[in-house]
Amino acid sequence: GKSFYAASPCQICPDMKKNTLEKLLQTLENLSNEVNVETEIASKSISALKRMHQLAEGEEK
């Protein structure tokens, strides 16, 4: 069988818990809360973001 482990309190983000499906839908419908990142910072972070997506999809390379 599978084992499940609860996250410790330090692994739970109180700000992320403020998000709701309703707020997400409103943001997508209104294209609000846009985040702009400087080009230099974006280019440095893209590889980390791609790796996180690979791990989330189960692609361990």
C-alpha positions in Angstrom: 0.0 0.0 0.0 0.8 3.6 -0.1 2.1 5.7 2.8 0.9 9.3 3.2 2.8 11.8 5.4 1.3 15.0 6.6 3.2 18.2 5.9 4.8 19.8 8.9 3.5 23.3 9.7 6.6 24.9 8.2 5.8 23.3 4.8 2.4 24.9 4.6 2.2 28.4 3.1 -0.4 30.5 4.8 -0.6 32.9 1.9 -1.2 30.1 -0.6 -4.1 28.9 1.5 -5.8 32.2 0.8 -6.3 31.1 -2.8 -9.7 29.7 -3.7 -11.2 28.3 -6.9 -13.5 31.3 -7.1 -10.6 33.8 -6.9 -8.7 31.8 -9.5 -11.7 31.8 -11.9 -12.1 35.6 -11.3 -8.4 36.2 -12.1 -8.5 34.2 -15.3 -11.8 35.8 -16.5 -10.6 39.3 -15.8 -6.9 38.7 -16.6 -6.1 40.5 -13.3 -3.2 40.2 -10.9 -0.6 40.0 -13.6 2.9 39.6 -12.4 5.8 41.2 -14.4 9.3 39.9 -14.0 12.4 41.6 -15.3 13.9 39.8 -18.3 17.2 39.0 -16.5 15.4 37.4 -13.6 13.0 35.5 -15.8 15.8 34.0 -17.9 17.6 32.9 -14.8 14.5 31.2 -13.3 13.1 29.5 -16.4 15.3 26.4 -16.1 14.2 25.9 -12.4 10.6 26.3 -13.4 10.9 23.8 -16.2 12.5 21.3 -13.9 9.7 21.7 -11.3 7.2 21.0 -14.1 9.1 17.9 -15.2 9.2 16.6 -11.6 5.4 17.3 -11.2 4.7 15.3 -14.4 6.9 12.4 -13.2 9.7 13.0 -15.7 12.8 12.3 -13.7 15.8 13.1 -15.8 
